[in-house]
């Protein structure tokens, strides 16, 4: 059994059995039942997922034995970073701060 790493396929052009360009491999996806697929950006529409079993050869290109997608890839929502904690007291002198203060009203310490 030979394994394929993500680096081996991402960025390569996917070619149909007829020799036409199908799109570019953007990522690898897997389902909870263990099915692995290639996320391919298709120039004619949304990204699609092709089962890895349909890749008959991987070299300079990814040669597909069939270009029938199993799913349309859903866009991944970027993770939001939590907002930075706003201090309620001055880190320099401990004086209570007003909301959205940029400087401490007592010692002048810069807060942003």
N, C-alpha and C positions, 0 to 999 in steps of 0.2 A: 504494500500500500504506500503510495506516495502522497505527501501532504503539500498543500499550496499555502503559502503565506500571503497575507494581505498585500505586502510590498510587491509580490510577484504579479499581481493583477491590476492594482489601482493605477489609473493613468493610461492604461493600454486601450487601444481601439478594439472594439468587439466587431468581428466580421461575420456576416451570415454565410451559410453554406454556398451561396451563389457568388461569394466574393465581394459583396457590397458592405459598406460601412453601416453598422447598426447603431453605433454610439460609442461613448467612452465609459469605461468602468470607473465609477466614483467611489465605491465602497463594497464591503461584503456585509450581508445581512443574514440573520438566521431566525427561524421560528422556534417556538417552544417545543415542537415535536422533533427538532434536530435537523430540519431541512435547511441547507445553506444555499444562498443565492448571491448573485452578482447584481449590485445596484448600478444600472446603466443609464446614463443621461442620453435619452433618445432625442435627436434633433427635431423630430416631428411632434413632440409633445412632452408630457411629464416623464420623470424618471420612472423606470420599470425595474422589476426584479426578475431575473432569469435564473432558474435553478442551476447550481454549479454542475449538475449532471449533464446539462446541455452544452457544456464547454468541452468540445472534443479534443482540443489542443490549446496549450498555453505556451507561447514563445514570445516573439516580438509583438504578436497580436494575440487576442483571445478568439479562437475559431469556434463559433457556435454550431452545434449540430442541428439546432432548431432555434428560431427566434421568437418562440411563443412565450410571452411573459406569464408569470404566475400571479403577479400583483403589480399594482401601480405603487411606487414607493411614496410614502408619506413624508412630507418635509419634517425635518427634525427641528423642534423648537429650541433655540439657544437657552442655556441655563442662565437664569437671572442671578446676578450677584446681590447678596443682601445689602441694604443700604448701610453705610458706615455709621457706627454708633455715635450719636451726638452727645457730647459730654454735658452733664448738668451742673458740674462745678469745675472751676479752673484747675487744670493739672499743675499749675505753678504755685498758686496760693490757696486754693480750696474755696475761693469765694463762689457763691451760687451764681450761675449764669442765666441771662435772659435767653429765651428761645431764639435760635438763629443768630446768636451773637458771633461776631468775627474776632472780637478782642475782649479780654477780661475788663470789666468796668472798674476794677480795683487796682490791679497791677499792670494792665496793658498787654498782658501776654497774648500773642497772636494764636488764634484757635484753628484757623484754616490753612 
